[in-house]
Amino acid sequence: MGDAVVGALVVTLVVGAAGGLLLKRLKVPAGLMIGAFVAVAVLNVSTGFAWLPSGTRTGVQIVAGAFVGCSLERSDVARLRSFVKPIVVMLVSFLILNLVLGFVLWATSPLDLVTSLMCAVPGGINDTPIVAADMGADAPAVTVMQLIRQVLGIGVFPVMIAAFDRLRTAHGHPDPGNRALASDAQRVKSKQKSIASTFAALVVATLAGLLGKATGVPGLTFTASILAVLVLKLGFDFAYIPKQVKKACQLVAGCYLGTLLTAEGLAGMVDLAVPALILVAGYTLNCFATGRLESRLFGYGRKEGMLIASPAGASDMALIMDDLGVQNTDVVIMQVVRAAFVMAFFPQIVNLICHFVGA
């Protein structure tokens, strides 16, 4: 590795870390990855000097997969039986939304099919663009669209849900309240947080991820890592990824995505205005429709149902719930299940669709 390459690597990581830490300090949601992406993208567009090794994408997918695999607890699985049907309704609604939005975006924008479908995947903003890049999609476009979804879930939907609830209450339709309130104590978290359990999770994720990559199936590196660590976690309670590792992974992921944005690619971003509006409309409609369905079929409160259908992340959901006066932790668990299920299976569904469509 020559001095110029090493220099480009160091500059890319330093610039990305500075951008990520700045936005994190400003308390921007997903600030580490977004800040690193923006900073490195600016560096690459203006100088073309940004660079990371080709294996970065695989490494990020493996570590991110390990973290997602560690997100479910044994107690979560034990409690899932009590609300399997609401989870199925939630997942089916998000899958239908993903497919409908993806094909609409494909039909109304210059985006190709795999990019359109991955733009609409309700997964993690840190994970989805990396998997999308592995599948041959336009990763910067997916990053921008996933950022819009994240902003909707964290910054817009809570205000909208609260306003809608006040409006309905003012018109004589009070929220029916919480369904089968669950306390935080019922979600028992693993106490196994040793260096050995972290090492075991990373080794298992690496082996599974490399096997997945060897198959040549796009996105299977990430999926295999999730499933392998999930088995280790739920079967042996011996898998743990510290938050510091996740944060480092977010920074590197943001840096990598930033290296993919070129001056030519930036010029094409103006074409995302219409897709962004379609995405916002689709997720808003789903929030109301699926939220209403969850309330009518399973007795959830109005705010609970809409939170279940919100595109925010599980960690964000805990804060949003507090702000809206909702205490039912079933909502958080359902969001954890959504994140794990979506990132494990939705990319493979997208891959199959693109294979059969031939796009």
Order of alpha helices (4+ residues) and beta strands (2+ residues): alpha-alpha-alpha-alpha-alpha-alpha-alpha-alpha-alpha-alpha-alpha-alpha-alpha-alpha-alpha-alpha-alpha
